[in-house]
C-alpha cells in the first residue's frame, strides 16, 4: 500500500478505550475502517476491567525500550541479510523504528572498541559479545524477569532485530490516542511461544500484552485482539511495501538504528489527542497539525572513536529561513567549553511568528476571544517593543554564543551578534528595565557587531579573534560546520570540570573522561533539512 493510500486509512491499533463502530468488511494493513468493529473494547473472554493499557506493549516494553534507548550497545548495518521488521509489521504506520543487535564483524569491532572506552559499559560487556544478554540483564529486574534464565528460556528463540510501528487512532474515537505494534525477531517459533508466555506473564501491572508468532517475527500489541488483528492485516500488506519509507531508509544509509516518521500524519494524530483534551491544548493541536513532510534518522559508529545520529527532514517548509550558513564559530575563544552559532535567526523569528499566528487563530475555541494580533498589540503597548521585528533584532543574521571555562569554578557567558545594533540595544534597554535583573550585562561594539557578556573579560574575549577551531575535539565533532545554519558544540569535561570546581569537587566522572566533544549541526535549504549529532572520543 502506498503512503498516499495509507493517509486515507485509519489504524485500528490505538489505545484501549478508543471505540469504533461495527465492521463493514475486512480491513487490510492497519486499514482505516469507516465503520469498523469494536476491537478496542473488552472481548467476551476478557473482563472489561482488565483492559491492558497500550503502554504495556512496552510490556515486553521494558525490553523494547531498552533496545531502543540502548542503541549504544550495538554496532550494525541494518541492510544486512535476512528479513527485516518492516517485512512483518502491517502497513499504514506513520512512524517506524528498528534496531539490530547483530552487526557484521567489522562494524561490531568498532562498536565494542568505542563502548569499552567507558568503564561502566566495559564492565557490563565483560568478555562476551551477546548484546541480547546485556540488554536483557539491564531490564530484567524492572520487568519482573529476575527469575528468568536467559540462556535456557530466552536465548534459544530470541532474534537480534526489533521494530516498532506507530499507527493512527481510529476515526471518531473518544480517546484518539495513537497505538503501537512491536515486531520482535524469533529464531524458533515454538520456543518463542513458550518464551513469550513466560515473559509476558511475569510483567507487573496485572495485564499482559498480546502476541502472535508468525514467520520470523512475533508481533506484540496492547491486547491479544490487537495482536491478532496486526497479524491478519500484515497478510494484506506489510510496511516494507511503502515505497516512500523504503526510499527514505535507503537514502539515509547504514547504521545500528533507523527511525522514520511521516510528520504530517504523526502530528495530525497527536493533534487530535491534544484537541480532544480541550483548553489550551487545542492550540497545541493546531500547531502540531501544521507540520508536513517526513523525517528519517540513522545512528551509527563512524569508526571506533565516533558515535553519531544523522537525519533528514524532507519537504519541510523552510521558506523564511534561507541563510548562507553560520560563520565565525571557529574564531570563538579557545577556552570555550560551549559554543553555539545560529545563522538567519532574524528570518527564523519572523517565520515562526507567522506560523504561530496562523495556528492560534485557527485553533478551536479561539474565535470567541481576542485574535492573535490583538494579543500581540497589547503586549507591544505594555512592553514598548515591536513584534516580531524587535525580537528578530536580538538574534540578527548571525549569532554566536560561548561559555568560557578558563576561570575554574565559573562559566562566563558571552554573545556576538551581527544585527541592527542600534535597534538591538534599544530592545535590550526595554527588557533590562522590565526584568529588573541583578545580573550585569556588559555591552561592547566589535566592528559592526554587538558583544554582550556577563563579565568584562568575556566581553574582551568575544570581541577578539579566538582559535577554538584549532581544537581537535571541536573540528571532529562538527564535520558539517561549513554548511550549517545552526551548530552547537560542548566540551563535556570542560563544563563538568568547571561546575565541580565551583562545588569544591575536582573529580569528574571517569566515564566522561574519554569524551572529546559533542557536536550538533543543522542545515536547511530547498525542501530538505539535514542534521547530525556526533559524540567524539579519544
HELIX and SHEET records of a PDB file:
HELIX    1   1 UNK A    3  UNK A    7  1                                   5    
HELIX    2   2 UNK A   48  UNK A   50  5                                   3    
HELIX    3   3 UNK A   54  UNK A   59  5                                   6    
HELIX    4   4 UNK A   61  UNK A   69  1                                   9    
HELIX    5   5 UNK A   71  UNK A   73  5                                   3    
HELIX    6   6 UNK A   85  UNK A   87  5                                   3    
HELIX    7   7 UNK A  105  UNK A  115  1                                  11    
HELIX    8   8 UNK A  119  UNK A  125  1                                   7    
HELIX    9   9 UNK A  131  UNK A  143  1                                  13    
HELIX   10  10 UNK A  150  UNK A  154  3                                   5    
HELIX   11  11 UNK A  189  UNK A  201  1                                  13    
HELIX   12  12 UNK A  224  UNK A  236  1                                  13    
HELIX   13  13 UNK A  239  UNK A  241  5                                   3    
HELIX   14  14 UNK A  243  UNK A  252  1                                  10    
HELIX   15  15 UNK A  263  UNK A  277  1                                  15    
HELIX   16  16 UNK A  281  UNK A  289  1                                   9    
HELIX   17  17 UNK A  329  UNK A  331  5                                   3    
HELIX   18  18 UNK A  345  UNK A  362  1                                  18    
HELIX   19  19 UNK A  372  UNK A  383  1                                  12    
HELIX   20  20 UNK A  389  UNK A  393  1                                   5    
HELIX   21  21 UNK A  421  UNK A  435  1                                  15    
HELIX   22  22 UNK A  456  UNK A  463  1                                   8    
HELIX   23  23 UNK A  468  UNK A  470  5                                   3    
HELIX   24  24 UNK A  472  UNK A  477  1                                   6    
HELIX   25  25 UNK A  481  UNK A  483  5                                   3    
HELIX   26  26 UNK A  492  UNK A  502  1                                  11    
SHEET    1   A16 UNK A 210  UNK A 214  0                                        
SHEET    2   A16 UNK A 217  UNK A 221 -1                                        
SHEET    3   A16 UNK A 179  UNK A 186 -1                                        
SHEET    4   A16 UNK A 158  UNK A 167 -1                                        
SHEET    5   A16 UNK A  95  UNK A 100 -1                                        
SHEET    6   A16 UNK A 257  UNK A 262 -1                                        
SHEET    7   A16 UNK A 294  UNK A 301 -1                                        
SHEET    8   A16 UNK A 306  UNK A 314 -1                                        
SHEET    9   A16 UNK A 528  UNK A 537 -1                                        
SHEET   10   A16 UNK A 515  UNK A 525 -1                                        
SHEET   11   A16 UNK A 486  UNK A 490 -1                                        
SHEET   12   A16 UNK A 336  UNK A 343 -1                                        
SHEET   13   A16 UNK A 398  UNK A 404 -1                                        
SHEET   14   A16 UNK A 412  UNK A 418 -1                                        
SHEET   15   A16 UNK A 449  UNK A 453 -1                                        
SHEET   16   A16 UNK A 442  UNK A 446 -1                                        
END                                                                             
